[in-house]
Amino acid sequence: MNKKLLIALGSLVVFFIISIVFIIVFSFSYVKKNTDAIIRLERDKLVNLIRIPNAVPPSNPNFYSITYTWEMETLEKEVTSVRVISETAYSKIQNKILVVLEKPEAADSSVFNKVLPAVIVDKKSLNVALSQDQQTYAAGEGDFYNFVKIERDKNLKVVKVIWEIDKEKFTINNQHFENLNKLPGNLFKILYNIQKTLLLAFAA
């Protein structure tokens, strides 16, 4: 009786270990592979709006957003930080993506505004940002986004530029989104968090 119980417990432990190993391997080989490809895809699409230097990697990507931060220098040798936050739209129920270009908290608004022409690629968006009389622009036919919204400080300096984009602009005919959509939403999020936690643990 004890022998049978030990064999059953041993089998259960082996099954548990195999299951854990399978889940970890799957979270990297399937989930991470596809999410990494989506990050590259979204970055390639963002060139329609923003000029992100090739050498700037995404910092602290998570399930909901990707962040890029770098420094810009004006002709007068003034330096400011620039931050771009792009939603991932991994969720099946999300059909819009927000992209935000913003001034980090410690950055100087005046210097940040000076580098906007070198950062914002879309001319219509840049014109709205440079015009103190205009806060929003509803996109027309052929525009990559639905609208652009400008947020200013009390001195009317731009501190944030927000674009809304239809998710289908990123997902149409994209196999990586289709692969992730095959997974139940909660399972996908769990697997994503497993590989993310392991990567952070190894990095530490």
Buried (B, 14 or more C-beta within 10 A) or exposed (E): EEEEEEEEEEEEEEEEEEEEEEBBEBBBEBBBEBBEBBBEBBBEBBEBBBEBEEEBEBEEBEEEBBBBBBEBEBEEEBEBBBBBBBBBBBBBEEEEBBBBBBBEEEBBBEBBBBBBEEBBBBEBBBEBBBEEEEEEBEBEEEBBBBBBBBEBEEEEBBBBBBBBBBBEBBBEEBEBBEBBBEBEEEEBBBBBBBBBEBEEEEEE
